Amino acid sequence: MLAVVQRVCEGSVTIERECVGRIGPGLVVLLGIARDDTTEQAAWLADKLVNLRIFNDTDNKMNRSLLDVSGEMLIVSQFTLHGDCRKGRRPSFVKAAEPGRAIPLYHYFIESVQAHGVTTAEGVFGAMMAVALVNDGPVTLIVESP
């Protein structure tokens, strides 16, 4: 499981001009699910992200977690994260999980984040989405489950 994590002041996802998810300060997470990912990896990644110390403390050091700052998380499925561009000119998505496997893991990840008490918003799996955000810092990280 692969996540691009951005610390944000705000974020939203819109489908056909309708906002389907919006958060204030927190994290926007683009989530890529691979063919061999498991619920254990989803739970690990959820725990990692809600406890990742990337928010500033009073000394302006990244020392506080999403839980510490009562931040929110916008979660957007992003199969293209598993696009392999090493050969040819068109990405190969063979590593990405098929929807029948990915959708349950996507929802399991969201539920795992919510189990930590984090308010979440999300996109719609498989939809064409417009994701907007105001990156805070900017702080952008790539986090991969073991």
N, C-alpha and C positions, 0 to 999 in steps of 0.2 A: 504494500500500500504506500502510495506516494502522495505527499501534500506540499503544495506551495502555500506558505503561510505569510500573510501580510498584516502587520499591525496597522490599524486604521482608526481614524477619527469617526468615520461613518462608512457604511457600505449598503448597497442595494442590488437587487436582481429584478429585471423587468422582462416580461414576456408579452409580445404583441401590445406594447404600450401600457401594460398593466403591471404595477409593482406587486410582486408576489412575495418579496422578503426584504426587510430593511433592519439594519442594526445601527446603534450608536457606537461609541468607542468599544474597540475589541479587536477581533481577528476575522479576516476573510480567509477562508480555507478553500483552495481548489483541490479537490480530492480525486486522485486517479487510482482505480482499483484494477489490479492485475489478475490474470487467470488463476494463479495459485494462492491468492490472498485468503485469509481465514478470519473468523470472528475473533480469535485471539489477537491477531495483528490489529484489527479494528479497535479492540478495547485498549490495546497497548498505545496505539496512536492517539486515541481520544484522551487517555490519561496523560500522555506526554505533552499534548498541546495545551490542555487546560492548566498544566503545572509548569509550562515552559516560562522561565523568568526572562521576559523580553520587554517588560514595561518598566519605566523609570521610577526609582524611589526618590526620596527628598534630596538626595545627593546627586541626582541626575544619572545614576548608574542603572543599567538594566538588571534589576534585582527583584521585580515583582511579577507575579503570574496573572493570568486572566482571572483566576479565582480571587487573588488579592485585590484586584482593582474592580471587581464586580463587572467585568466586561462581558460583551455578548459575542456570539460567533455566527457568521454567515457561512454556510457550507454549500458548495456548488460542485456537482459531479463534473469531472473533466477527464474523459477517457483519452484525450489527446496528449496528456502528460506521459503516457506510455508509448507515444509515437517514436519510432526508431528512424532517425534520419541519416544513419551512417552510410547506407547504400542508396544509390540512385538519387532521384530528385523529388520523389514522393514518399512521405512517411509511411512506414509499415506499422499497423496497429495490432499485430498478432499477439502481443503480450497483454493487451487490454482484455479484461473480462467481458464476456458476452452479457447483455442486459439481464438475462435470467439468473445469472450468478451475481452480477454486480449490484443490482437493485436491492436485494436483501442485505448485502454487506453495507451499502450506502446508508440504509435505514438503521442498521445495527450501530454504525458509527455515530449517527445523529443521536440515537437513544443513549449510547454510552457517554456522549458529551453531556446530554441533559441529566443523566444520572448523577453527575457532579454538581448539579444545581445551576448550570449555565443556561441562560436564555439563548435560544438558537432561532435562526431563520434559515431558509434554504431555497435553493432553486428547484426546478422540476427536472427529474432525471430524463435525459434524452431530448429535452426541449431546446430550441434555439433561444438563447438567453443573452441579454445585455447586462453585463456586470459593471457596476460603477462603484468606485471607492475613492476615498481620500486617504492616501498612505501617510502614516504618521512616522516621521523620521527622515527618510523612509527606512522601514525595517521590513525586509523580505527574506524568508528562509525556506530552504527545501528540507523536508523531514521525511525520512523513509523508515518504514517499520523493519525490524530485523527479519 
